[in-house]
Structure formats: C-alpha cells, structure tokens
Amino acid sequence: MSGKKIADLSALAGGQAARFEYQREGISRKGFVAHFNGRLVAYENRCRHLPLALDDGENGFFTGDGRHFVCQNHGALFEPSTGLCIRGPCEGLNLFPLKIEARDGAVWLVEEEALG
C-alpha cells in the first residue's frame, strides 16, 4: 500500500504525538498522529471552533494528565480515540480523522484524498 511517511514509531511512545503536513483538495494542511492507550490515531491539526492549530507548536496536544487532546488557544477538550470535543465552544463536533497505517517501523498516511 502506498502513502506518505509521517512519523517513526519510535518517536510515538505512549502519550506522544508528532506533527506533519499533507495536501487535501490542493491545500497544504497540518496533521498530527498520537499514541493513546496502545493505539495510534491521526487527525487534522485544526480546532473545530476556530481555524487554528490545536497545539502550541511544540507537539503540546495532550492535557497534563494525558487523557485528552486540548486546544491550546481556548481549552477545548477532545477524546483522543474519537476526536469528539467534550468541552469547549466546539462541544459535540469531531476533529477531522486521517487514515493511517503502521508498517516498517513507521506511521504512514494512507487516505487517498489526503496524499499530496
């Protein structure tokens, strides 16, 4: 299966995340992949409240206790396994999920429309 390499698995130990860029609809976008509860998840790095990145530019995606993703701009909380906003101005909306695959010691973005 083809795709775009977005992170090394070794960089995603429990509770870690990595940023990456990709193309969708001819537009450069930011994404992130995270390791949460033994599972890899990936989303577009864009809050559903305002078109801003969730993190602070330092891969600061998780709350201090590591249980949720947090928007560093206004404090919205998201469930890592589903992307659902559970608190904040975008409550009830989901982050845009990205299809990924782990193989050959890396994480690959495999969603056809997201490849650039």
Phi and psi in degrees as a GROMACS rama.xvg file:
@    title "Ramachandran Plot"
@    xaxis  label "Phi"
@    yaxis  label "Psi"
@TYPE xy
-86.7071  175.571  SER-2
161.164  -172.202  GLY-3
-117.192  125.99  LYS-4
-69.418  127.489  LYS-5
-117.322  -18.0578  ILE-6
-167.678  153.932  ALA-7
-85.2507  139.129  ASP-8
-58.5676  -34.9516  LEU-9
-62.3614  -24.0672  SER-10
-82.9477  -5.96082  ALA-11
-115.493  47.4443  LEU-12
-59.9536  164.93  ALA-13
-42.6197  127.095  GLY-14
78.6826  14.9143  GLY-15
-107.146  157.866  GLN-16
-139.538  158.733  ALA-17
-139.809  139.236  ALA-18
-87.1186  154.937  ARG-19
-156.071  167.963  PHE-20
-118.847  150.307  GLU-21
-153.519  172.409  TYR-22
-112.343  137.834  GLN-23
-144.555  130.876  ARG-24
55.8995  35.1629  GLU-25
74.6118  8.7561  GLY-26
-115.497  133.443  ILE-27
-71.6334  130.304  SER-28
-130.902  163.21  ARG-29
-107.782  142.576  LYS-30
-134.713  173.178  GLY-31
-147.257  149.263  PHE-32
-120.969  141.315  VAL-33
-139.42  154.17  ALA-34
-103.639  119.843  HIS-35
-141.173  123.278  PHE-36
51.0927  44.3966  ASN-37
76.4094  11.3897  GLY-38
-131.185  146.196  ARG-39
-94.7833  136.716  LEU-40
-133.935  151.673  VAL-41
-141.046  140.642  ALA-42
-142.456  160.357  TYR-43
-66.8797  136.555  GLU-44
-85.3935  72.8663  ASN-45
-152.694  121.028  ARG-46
-65.6079  148.857  CYS-47
-82.2793  -9.8852  ARG-48
-83.7914  -51.5833  HIS-49
-133.472  151.57  LEU-50
-75.8459  63.7969  PRO-51
-124.341  152.731  LEU-52
-65.3964  146.881  ALA-53
-68.5288  -41.161  LEU-54
-86.2946  175.02  ASP-55
-95.3286  15.3622  ASP-56
87.8671  -3.04452  GLY-57
-118.19  27.1937  GLU-58
61.1809  30.7701  ASN-59
-84.8687  69.5279  GLY-60
-91.6145  -30.0454  PHE-61
-93.5732  151.023  PHE-62
-66.3245  166.698  THR-63
-56.3665  -33.0998  GLY-64
-87.9688  -2.61975  ASP-65
74.4441  12.9772  GLY-66
-91.4308  -21.8813  ARG-67
-141.096  159.236  HIS-68
-82.7997  148.279  PHE-69
-131.571  139.21  VAL-70
-82.0654  118.87  CYS-71
-70.3159  -12.8184  GLN-72
-84.3179  -39.0843  ASN-73
-140.989  8.28153  HIS-74
82.0839  10.2175  GLY-75
-60.6609  144.12  ALA-76
-110.777  138.852  LEU-77
-126.43  140.362  PHE-78
-72.2976  121.057  GLU-79
-60.9747  -36.3164  PRO-80
-73.8058  -22.9237  SER-81
-122.055  -20.0202  THR-82
80.9432  4.10644  GLY-83
-72.0366  130.8  LEU-84
-77.7741  120.988  CYS-85
-105.915  -10.8831  ILE-86
-157.164  134.026  ARG-87
126.007  -176.649  GLY-88
-67.0804  -15.9437  PRO-89
-108.187  22.3079  CYS-90
-51.0268  133.066  GLU-91
93.7768  -12.8326  GLY-92
-96.2666  155.759  LEU-93
-110.247  147.682  ASN-94
-64.8608  154.058  LEU-95
-77.6702  112.919  PHE-96
-76.787  150.669  PRO-97
-121.832  138.125  LEU-98
-80.8582  128.188  LYS-99
-131.626  165.79  ILE-100
-145.974  137.286  GLU-101
-97.8693  124.068  ALA-102
-161.838  152.201  ARG-103
54.6684  35.7075  ASP-104
74.5701  14.6078  GLY-105
-140.234  169.045  ALA-106
-109.624  132.666  VAL-107
-120.013  136.876  TRP-108
-82.4436  121.015  LEU-109
-118.383  -2.63535  VAL-110
-67.8414  117.962  GLU-111
-54.9757  -45.826  GLU-112
-68.4907  -17.3315  GLU-113
-92.7502  -7.63693  ALA-114
-78.0542  140.464  LEU-115
